[in-house]
Amino acid sequence: MQRLVKNFSKMALPARYLPPVHRGITQLDKSVFTRSIPLVVVSFPDPRNISVFSKRFKDEILRVPRVPHVVRLVDSPARVDGLPPLKKQMVANDNHVAKGVLLKDSVHRVEDVKQQLSADAQAFLDECGAAVRDYNYTLDYEFYHADEILRSVLPEEFLDEVPSGFTATGHVAHVNLRTELKPYGSLIGQVILDKNRQIETVVDKVDAIASQFRTFQMNVLAGRPDLVVSQRESNCTFTFDFSKVYWNSRLHTEHERLVRLFEPGQLVADVFAGVGPFAIPAAKKEVLVLANDLNPESFRYLRDNIAANKVDGFVRPKNLDGREFIRSSPALLRDWTAQTGGSVTVAPARRRRGAPPAPPRIVTLPRYFHHYVMNLPDSALSFLNEFAGLYSRHGISEDAAADPAFVLPYIHCHCFEKYSPDEPEPAPADLHARIHRRVLEIMHTSADILPMTALSFHLVRKVAPTKPMFCVTFQLPQSIAFSPLATTT
C-alpha cells in the first residue's frame, strides 16, 4: 500500500559521496550535482570468481548505500604501467558484458591496494590472475535522494529546518514550509516532484487553517496546478478538490478504527462527514449512515463519492450546520424511513455461471441511532450541548426506552487538549480528566450523570508536541437524551 506520509530520511552516505554543495541557489540546476568518485575495480578472467571474492572477502568490497559493488566494465585506461586497458563492453564467456568488483571505499587508486587490502585478499587476486584498475564512479542528480539535494543547497543556518517529508494525497504532495524556507519553495517543490514518481503536484499552505470549512490557501510549488485528486482509502475511492475541502491522510488509521466499531445494520450519524472517509467505508460494510457537512464543496464531493462507491442505499448526505443536524437527526431519520419504507434492498453478489440467482437481501433501517461521529477536533466538544433533549424535543417520551429496539447512541467526539510547553507534560489521566470536565461543563451535567468511568479515550495523534488529539467516546445518558429542558420543534 502506498505510504501516505513519506519521510526523506535514508541511510547516510559517506561524505565524499554527497552531492556538491551550492548553498543559496533558489532555482534548480540538475547539472551541478554531478560528482566523480575515484575507486578501484577488480576484473577476473573467470567471472565466477566475482561472487566467490564478494562472499569470501566482504570487508574488502565497496559497501556504500545505493552504490553497487559489482559494475559493468567499460573504457578505463590503466594508471599503472604494464596493465592493459579494459576494452569497452568486454564480453565474457557467457556472452554477457564483463563485470568487475569495486574495492572498499578506502582504496581510492591502484597504488592503495597493497596497503589497504588484506594479505589473504591480495593472494586470492594473484591466484585468479585478476586485473586491478582505476575506476571513476559517477554520481548525478538522479542518484541522490531529496534530502541529500536539499541539504547541499539550502543555507547552513536552515539545515535543521529542511523538510523531513510530506503528506501525499492522491497525486499531490503537501509540505508545510517554515517562513524562512519559503524563498526556496520552488526548488524544494521541484526536488520532491523529481524524486517521487507518484507525485505530480507539490503544494505549500500559505497560512494556518482559519476558514470556516478547515481549508487553507495553497501555493503550488511545482507541477501542474490541478488539485482535484483521487485518493484510495479503506478499499474506497474518494475524489475531491484538495484546496476546497478538508482531508487529512494522517487520519486514515482513525477512520479505520472507528469504522471497525460499527456493526452491519447499525445506524450512524456523521456530523462533520467531509467527503466521506467515515461514512463510505462504513456503508461498504452495510452500516446505514446519515452523513452531514456544512461545506457545499464537501457535500458535492460526498454525493459524488457515495455514487462512485455504489453505496447510495446506505448513505444519506445532508448539507446542514452541525448543530442543526444533531438537533434534527431524529426527524431526518423519520424522513429517510418514510421515503424508503424503512428498509434498504441489497442486490445479490455476482453469481457463478450456472448457479441459481440469489434473492436480494433486505436491511431494515433502525429506529434509533447507534453512533454519532464528531470529527471536528478544534470545536466538536462545543456541539455536545445539542444532545440535550435529543428525543424529547421531537415528542419522543422516555417510554420509548421500553422498546426492545431502543438504544442510546455512543458519541465519538474528537478534540485537542493542548497544554503549555512551559509545564511538565501532563500524565494521560490528567489530560483525560481535563476533557471530562469540559464535557460536563458543555453538556450542563454532573459526574453523577456522566462519570469519568463512562468515558473512554483514544490518543489519535500528536499534532504538535503539546497538542495531542483524542477521540473521547461515551454513551449518551438517558436523562440527557430525554431532557425536558429542550423545547419541541
RAKADA-V578814 format. One record per residue. N is the residue number from 1. PHI is phi in radians with two decimals (NA if undefined). Layout:
N:PHI + N:PHI
This chain:
1:NA + 2:-1.07 + 3:-1.27 + 4:-1.44 + 5:-2.08 + 6:-1.87 + 7:-1.75 + 8:-1.50 + 9:-1.06 + 10:-2.38 + 11:-1.11 + 12:-1.21 + 13:-1.51 + 14:-1.04 + 15:-0.98 + 16:-1.30 + 17:-1.69 + 18:-1.20 + 19:-1.16 + 20:-1.02 + 21:-1.54 + 22:-2.42 + 23:-1.16 + 24:1.60 + 25:-1.23 + 26:-2.00 + 27:-2.08 + 28:-1.33 + 29:-2.20 + 30:-1.12 + 31:-1.18 + 32:-1.48 + 33:-1.85 + 34:-1.55 + 35:-2.42 + 36:-1.86 + 37:-1.85 + 38:-1.27 + 39:-2.37 + 40:-2.24 + 41:-2.01 + 42:-1.96 + 43:-2.01 + 44:-2.02 + 45:-1.00 + 46:-1.78 + 47:-1.08 + 48:-1.13 + 49:-1.28 + 50:-1.06 + 51:-1.23 + 52:-1.10 + 53:-1.11 + 54:-1.12 + 55:-1.38 + 56:-1.34 + 57:-2.18 + 58:-1.05 + 59:-1.39 + 60:-1.80 + 61:-1.82 + 62:-1.14 + 63:-2.31 + 64:-2.13 + 65:-0.91 + 66:1.29 + 67:-1.83 + 68:-1.21 + 69:-1.55 + 70:-1.87 + 71:-2.28 + 72:-1.33 + 73:-1.66 + 74:-2.26 + 75:-0.89 + 76:-2.74 + 77:-1.07 + 78:-1.26 + 79:-1.79 + 80:-2.00 + 81:-1.00 + 82:1.64 + 83:-1.65 + 84:-1.20 + 85:-1.20 + 86:-1.31 + 87:-1.47 + 88:-1.09 + 89:0.94 + 90:-0.99 + 91:-1.88 + 92:-1.46 + 93:-1.07 + 94:-1.59 + 95:1.14 + 96:-1.71 + 97:-1.04 + 98:-1.10 + 99:-2.22 + 100:-2.40 + 101:-1.94 + 102:-1.42 + 103:-1.39 + 104:-1.00 + 105:-1.09 + 106:-1.28 + 107:-1.66 + 108:-1.60 + 109:-2.69 + 110:-1.00 + 111:-1.08 + 112:-1.46 + 113:-1.06 + 114:-1.08 + 115:-1.45 + 116:-1.69 + 117:-1.55 + 118:-1.16 + 119:-1.07 + 120:-1.11 + 121:-1.15 + 122:-1.14 + 123:-1.11 + 124:-1.10 + 125:-1.11 + 126:-1.11 + 127:-1.07 + 128:-1.49 + 129:1.20 + 130:-1.26 + 131:-1.82 + 132:-2.01 + 133:-2.45 + 134:-1.23 + 135:-2.60 + 136:-1.74 + 137:-1.72 + 138:-1.69 + 139:-1.92 + 140:-2.39 + 141:-0.95 + 142:-1.14 + 143:-1.28 + 144:-1.41 + 145:-1.40 + 146:-1.00 + 147:-1.16 + 148:-1.20 + 149:-1.13 + 150:-1.11 + 151:-1.21 + 152:-1.57 + 153:-2.08 + 154:-1.32 + 155:-0.98 + 156:-0.99 + 157:-1.20 + 158:-1.86 + 159:-1.08 + 160:-1.27 + 161:-1.81 + 162:-1.00 + 163:-0.92 + 164:-1.57 + 165:2.97 + 166:-2.63 + 167:-1.79 + 168:-1.71 + 169:-2.23 + 170:1.03 + 171:-1.60 + 172:-1.80 + 173:-1.77 + 174:-1.97 + 175:-2.03 + 176:-1.99 + 177:-1.42 + 178:-1.19 + 179:-0.94 + 180:-1.21 + 181:-1.67 + 182:-1.06 + 183:-1.07 + 184:-1.77 + 185:-1.03 + 186:-1.08 + 187:-1.13 + 188:-1.04 + 189:-1.08 + 190:-1.16 + 191:-1.12 + 192:-1.05 + 193:-1.07 + 194:-1.16 + 195:-1.66 + 196:-2.40 + 197:-1.08 + 198:-1.36 + 199:-1.62 + 200:-2.07 + 201:-2.52 + 202:-2.09 + 203:-2.21 + 204:-2.23 + 205:-1.35 + 206:-1.32 + 207:-2.57 + 208:-1.24 + 209:-1.06 + 210:-2.42 + 211:-1.41 + 212:-1.06 + 213:-1.83 + 214:1.09 + 215:-1.79 + 216:-2.51 + 217:-1.20 + 218:-2.13 + 219:-1.96 + 220:-1.34 + 221:-1.45 + 222:-2.79 + 223:1.58 + 224:-1.38 + 225:-1.44 + 226:-2.03 + 227:-1.86 + 228:-1.47 + 229:-1.98 + 230:-2.13 + 231:-2.08 + 232:-1.65 + 233:-2.74 + 234:0.93 + 235:1.06 + 236:-2.19 + 237:-1.98 + 238:-2.07 + 239:-1.98 + 240:-2.94 + 241:-1.55 + 242:-1.05 + 243:-1.51 + 244:-2.01 + 245:-2.30 + 246:-1.63 + 247:-2.59 + 248:-2.29 + 249:-1.11 + 250:-1.23 + 251:-1.67 + 252:-1.08 + 253:-1.23 + 254:-1.23 + 255:-0.99 + 256:-1.16 + 257:-1.05 + 258:-1.18 + 259:-1.06 + 260:-1.11 + 261:-1.32 + 262:-1.49 + 263:-1.72 + 264:-0.94 + 265:1.56 + 266:-1.37 + 267:-2.04 + 268:-2.14 + 269:-1.88 + 270:-1.76 + 271:-1.25 + 272:-2.15 + 273:-1.32 + 274:1.05 + 275:-1.64 + 276:1.92 + 277:-1.16 + 278:-1.62 + 279:-1.13 + 280:-1.28 + 281:-1.06 + 282:-1.11 + 283:-1.10 + 284:-1.07 + 285:-1.73 + 286:1.13 + 287:-1.61 + 288:-1.58 + 289:-2.33 + 290:-1.64 + 291:-1.97 + 292:-2.24 + 293:-2.68 + 294:-1.32 + 295:-1.18 + 296:-1.02 + 297:-1.21 + 298:-1.07 + 299:-1.06 + 300:-1.10 + 301:-1.25 + 302:-1.04 + 303:-1.08 + 304:-1.08 + 305:-1.24 + 306:-1.05 + 307:-1.18 + 308:-1.11 + 309:-1.65 + 310:1.00 + 311:-2.15 + 312:-0.94 + 313:-1.23 + 314:-1.79 + 315:-2.20 + 316:-1.97 + 317:-1.47 + 318:-2.34 + 319:-2.20 + 320:-2.23 + 321:-1.10 + 322:-1.00 + 323:-1.13 + 324:-1.09 + 325:-1.10 + 326:-1.07 + 327:-1.06 + 328:-1.65 + 329:-0.98 + 330:-1.08 + 331:-1.21 + 332:-1.11 + 333:-1.15 + 334:-1.06 + 335:-1.09 + 336:-1.05 + 337:-1.07 + 338:-1.12 + 339:-1.33 + 340:-1.91 + 341:1.32 + 342:1.46 + 343:-2.66 + 344:-2.14 + 345:-1.63 + 346:-1.87 + 347:-1.13 + 348:-1.17 + 349:-1.17 + 350:-1.02 + 351:-1.68 + 352:-1.25 + 353:-1.02 + 354:1.60 + 355:-1.36 + 356:-1.17 + 357:-1.11 + 358:-1.53 + 359:-1.26 + 360:-1.14 + 361:-1.67 + 362:-1.97 + 363:-1.90 + 364:-1.39 + 365:-1.37 + 366:-1.06 + 367:-1.60 + 368:-2.42 + 369:-1.35 + 370:-1.64 + 371:-2.54 + 372:-2.12 + 373:-1.86 + 374:-2.27 + 375:-1.68 + 376:-2.50 + 377:-1.03 + 378:-1.13 + 379:-2.52 + 380:-1.00 + 381:-0.99 + 382:-1.19 + 383:-1.56 + 384:-1.11 + 385:-1.13 + 386:-1.26 + 387:-1.41 + 388:-1.13 + 389:1.25 + 390:-0.87 + 391:-1.68 + 392:-1.13 + 393:-1.18 + 394:-1.86 + 395:1.34 + 396:-1.61 + 397:-1.46 + 398:-1.17 + 399:-1.08 + 400:-1.06 + 401:-1.11 + 402:-1.40 + 403:-1.16 + 404:-0.98 + 405:-1.50 + 406:-1.24 + 407:-2.43 + 408:-1.67 + 409:-1.28 + 410:-1.57 + 411:-1.82 + 412:-1.97 + 413:-2.02 + 414:-1.54 + 415:-2.75 + 416:-1.76 + 417:-2.29 + 418:-1.30 + 419:-2.44 + 420:-1.28 + 421:-1.15 + 422:-1.47 + 423:-1.71 + 424:-1.04 + 425:-1.06 + 426:-1.15 + 427:-1.18 + 428:-0.91 + 429:-1.09 + 430:-1.19 + 431:-1.14 + 432:-1.10 + 433:-1.12 + 434:-1.08 + 435:-1.11 + 436:-1.02 + 437:-1.11 + 438:-1.13 + 439:-1.07 + 440:-1.07 + 441:-1.13 + 442:-1.20 + 443:-1.53 + 444:0.92 + 445:-2.34 + 446:-2.20 + 447:-1.18 + 448:-1.18 + 449:-1.42 + 450:-2.30 + 451:-1.23 + 452:-0.98 + 453:-1.18 + 454:-1.47 + 455:-1.78 + 456:-2.08 + 457:-2.20 + 458:-2.17 + 459:-1.35 + 460:-1.33 + 461:-3.04 + 462:-1.75 + 463:-1.21 + 464:-2.59 + 465:-0.94 + 466:-2.02 + 467:-2.40 + 468:-1.33 + 469:-1.90 + 470:-2.05 + 471:-2.03 + 472:-1.75 + 473:-2.13 + 474:-2.72 + 475:-1.54 + 476:-1.06 + 477:-1.08 + 478:-1.06 + 479:-1.14 + 480:-1.37 + 481:-1.06 + 482:-1.92 + 483:-0.97 + 484:-1.34 + 485:-1.30 + 486:-1.33 + 487:-1.57 + 488:-1.30 + 489:-1.83
